[in-house]
Amino acid sequence: EKVSDECVVHVRNLDVQVNQKELLDFCTKVVGATPSTVRMLGTRPKGSEVTGERAPKETVRAVVIFAAPDDATTFCVKASGSRLKGRTPTFGIKLEGKMLYPS
């Protein structure tokens, strides 16, 4: 079933140690609304993207889907600047192909 873009939060720069349950707990704690789906998307950069001497630190990406657009926006605003396992992830909502970071 198609979920509207306003309900989908794209999480970038997650620490590699953060797992699905921890991200779910974090969402619930931050917003007080449990997302309907938390999907881990794997790590960046991929080996093929590493160039130069110093490989960038691996980060994990994820998608968090809420039932209502308001919950997604609230989550982005409240979660912004939060640290998870020593990293500060970014939380964005993609609308019409552009990534927005509500604050």
C-alpha atoms as one frame of an Amber mdcrd trajectory, in Angstrom:
protein
   0.000   0.000   0.000   1.284   3.468  -0.859   2.243   5.690   2.043   2.109
   9.444   1.521   5.535  11.100   1.442   4.689  13.373   4.369   4.555  10.331
   6.661   8.003   9.036   5.775  11.054  10.249   7.692  14.450   9.564   6.110
  17.113   9.052   8.747  20.741   9.528   7.711  24.067   9.294   9.535  22.984
   6.699  12.066  25.689   4.934  14.004  26.343   1.433  12.673  25.528   0.020
  16.120  21.952   1.341  16.160  19.492  -1.428  15.405  15.835  -1.411  14.428
  14.523  -1.854  17.961  16.654   0.993  19.323  15.477   3.309  16.563  11.861
   2.302  17.226  12.264   2.960  20.967  13.892   6.305  20.199  10.969   7.323
  17.941   8.415   6.321  20.545  10.270   8.168  23.295  10.763  11.320  21.218
   7.288  11.689  19.722   5.149   9.559  21.952   3.828   7.993  18.753   5.028
   4.607  17.635   5.885   4.535  13.933   4.036   1.983  11.830   7.298   0.873
  10.176  11.002   1.215  10.824  13.132  -0.039   7.950  16.910  -0.161   8.103
  18.411   0.531   4.672  21.991  -0.567   5.132  25.258   1.264   5.365  26.932
   4.087   3.490  29.328   4.524   1.943  29.437   1.295   0.018  32.893  -0.081
  -0.602  32.799   1.059  -4.231  32.243   4.682  -3.170  35.342   4.893  -1.011
  38.027   6.994  -2.637  41.255   8.449  -1.333  43.335   7.498   1.667  40.870
   7.912   4.510  37.672   5.981   4.174  34.705   7.905   5.592  33.078   6.360
   8.646  30.310   3.972   7.803  26.840   5.191   8.627  23.463   3.502   8.498
  20.361   4.895   6.829  16.796   4.132   7.776  13.223   5.028   6.952  10.667
   5.621   9.689   7.031   5.652   8.608   4.353   7.252  10.764   0.588   6.943
  10.425   0.087  10.720  10.269   2.092  13.523   8.602   1.948  15.522  11.849
   3.720  12.738  13.729   6.459  12.611  11.115   7.002  16.384  11.241   6.895
  16.435  15.037   9.429  13.618  15.105  11.836  15.491  12.785  11.576  18.647
  14.893  11.931  16.942  18.267  14.592  14.467  17.172  16.714  17.114  15.466
  20.043  17.429  17.244  19.524  14.281  19.327  22.475  11.985  19.702  22.130
   8.264  19.208  25.163   6.174  20.216  27.460   9.157  19.819  26.244  10.257
  16.384  23.840  13.039  15.524  21.607  11.677  12.755  19.623  13.875  10.379
  15.876  13.451  10.000  14.253  14.601   6.775  11.016  14.321   4.850  11.225
  14.032   1.074   8.569  15.976  -0.796   8.477  16.227  -4.579  11.980  14.845
  -4.758  13.459  17.410  -2.364  14.633  16.582   1.123  13.238  18.915   3.780
  14.496  19.133   7.341  11.675  20.526   9.495  12.927  22.462  12.514
